[in-house]
């Protein structure tokens, strides 16, 4: 028989890990509400053409990493590799341009990329996405950065830094791209294979390379942030003033880029100050005023970000944040014999109806074995029912977490007494 395991690049999220996931999701939900965001959920798969348009056919996501398949109707579909194109598709499909603008949307969504698995980076990962669609104001850029920062802050993450840049607008950016290619041209034979390919198809992403063969040439490359158009410069300076007003620490990173034409102006990432790994980014985003038009809609400014939950949890652990799994059981009903099993089942139903998490033991097992299970489940007390108790119309309420004495409780008072016992622990 084959021994099945989770596919490479995926993980099982076991019960002991769930407190971290619950904390992240709870904090995210509470924080986005404070910023006026509304939840949206999109399908786990979309037309592959959406991501070819929305992510660009020269990106690694489309060229190497998408999970693409043809369904039985002949449609070419892709498991979602990133959230923004799907949310923009929904914005268009459901006429959200008629809603009060800007529209603030957020979601959590599994993403799928056939990438090299690393710690905190999986082929299936879950991402929090927040998008502000319909505003060209630098206020929207600063708000997106503040929201991302606030999520991390409320989770207790420390030693983080916002890296900020601007990549101008597409038209004035063309002159910079030409200058960038002229700088790199003499070094082409010394670059990595990916960078030689990017030189022709997506030159901005030369600055995004993490390959050691490319690193010596990056610092000397011309910096787009030093030659912004007047409009982009004004926008960038306004974003910085707003971040300063909000008390959000940031550093200008002239090598921070996005390689797609519809991205413009503000780009940002949040990274740990004490982690120099190539894939250390916790979250990031930017402005993409050209995407909705590229998908067939009218020109619509937008800005947003994504942050992976697995990556956040890794950072929580690095920050020494320890979360314990809460006990899942208030009461354990130990039953001795078939008649006791019937009475225990009736009692458990009433206890659960009163909001008490209750597990019923197996009558074939000894009392000692059942109490051992109750202890391992973290139950506050055991309710013991046997033939003697049934004849007397009582149950034994036995504390498992403190020194209070056990007591006999009339079955008709069991729910009230047990609830008071659990509340008092």
C-alpha positions, 0 to 999 in steps of 0.5 A: 500500500502506498504511504500518502503524504501531503504534497510537496510545498503544502502543509497540514495545519494541526490543532496545536497550530490553530491558535496562531491562525485564529489570532491572525484572522481575528486581528485582521478582521477587527483591524480592517473593520476599523478602516471601513473595509468590507469582505469579499470572497472570490472563487478558488479558480478563475479563467487563466486568461485573467491572470495572464492579463492581470499578472502579465505573461512575462512574470514568473507567476504566469510563466512558471508558477501557475497551476493551470488545467482544462476543465471538462467543458474545455475552459482553461482555468487556473488556481488563484495565484494572487488575489488582486486580479480576481477582486478587480474582476469582481469589481467590474462584473458586479458594477461596483463603480456605481457604489460610493467610491472608493470601494474598500474590499478585503479577503482571505484566500488560498493561493497556489504557486508552483514555487520552490518551497521554503519555510514560511513559503508554500505552494499553497498558502493563505493570503490576506488581501486588502484593496482600495479601488476608485481613489487616486489620492495619496491618502489611499496609498498611506491608508493601505500601508497604515492598515498593513502596519496596524495588523502587524502591530496588533499581532505584536510583531516588532523590528519591522520596517516599511520599505517604500518607493515609487515607480512613476507612471508608465509613460515617463517610466519608458525613458528610465527603462531605456537607461536601465537597459543601457546600464545592464547591457555590458554585463549581460553575459555575467547575469543569471539566466533569468535576468538575461531573459528579463533584460528583453521582456521585463527590464524593471525586474532586473532590480528584483533579482535575488540571484547572487550573480546579479547582486553586484550590479544592482547598486550601481544601476540608475534609480527610478526614484531619483528621476520621477516625473513632477506628478509622481514626485508630488504624489510620492512626497505626499505619501511620505508626509502622510506616513510621518503624520501617522507615525509609520516608520519607513525607509526609501528603497530605490531598488523596490520595483514592480515589473508590470506596466499597470503598476504605477507610483507607490510600491511598498514592502514590510520586512524584518530588520533582523532577517536578511534572507532573500524571501524575508518580506512579510507583506507588500503592495502598491498602486495599480491604476492601470489594471481595471482598464486592462481587464476591460473596464474604465480607467480606475485608480486602485491600491492594495496589498497582500500578506501571507498568513504563514509568513506572519506566523513565522514572524510571530514565532521569531518574536517569541509569541507563544499561543497555547491551544485552549481546552476544547472540553468543559465536561467529560461524561464517563459512563459505566454500562449500557443504561448509563450510556443512554443517560449520559447521552441525554445529559450531554445533549442538555449540557451542550444546549447550555453551552458546555463543551461535552464529550461522552466516554465509551461504556466499554472502557473502564472508569480509570481509562475514561478519566485518563482521557478526560484529563488529556482532553483538558476537561474541567470535570468529569460527570460520572454515571453508572448503574448505582447513580441511575438508581439514585437519580444522581451523577457524580461531579468530579473536579479534574483541575483543582482540589474541590471535592467531588459531589453527587448532583441530582440529574435534574439539577446537573446542567445548572450545577455543572455550568456553575462549576465550570464558570467558577474554575 
